[in-house]
Amino acid sequence: MSRRCRAILLSLLCGFLVSAAFAQGPPKAYGTAITADNAKKVAAAASAEARKNGWYMAIAVVDPSGTLVYYEKMDNTQTGSANVAIEKASAPQKYSRML
């Protein structure tokens, strides 16, 4: 194999290894972690505010990586609100990884 072919292969290999290292890094944290107890307290406050205003809501609390920690759906809430609440809660984590 010629010297030029080896140089090209080596540069391709290095580029692949560098891109693989960046692609497999840990996800960016978005804030501090929340415990299940604190998530329940936050959801209780949101639920109280929703009841006060006559809103029917689904409430989702996620951790810094966007994983669901706590979920609550009030009676008479639209079915589609369940998935929307979880997606909205985890949206900052999903889109911050793209930056």
Helices and strands as residue ranges (DSSP letters): H 3-23, H 36-53, E 58-62, E 68-73, H 81-96
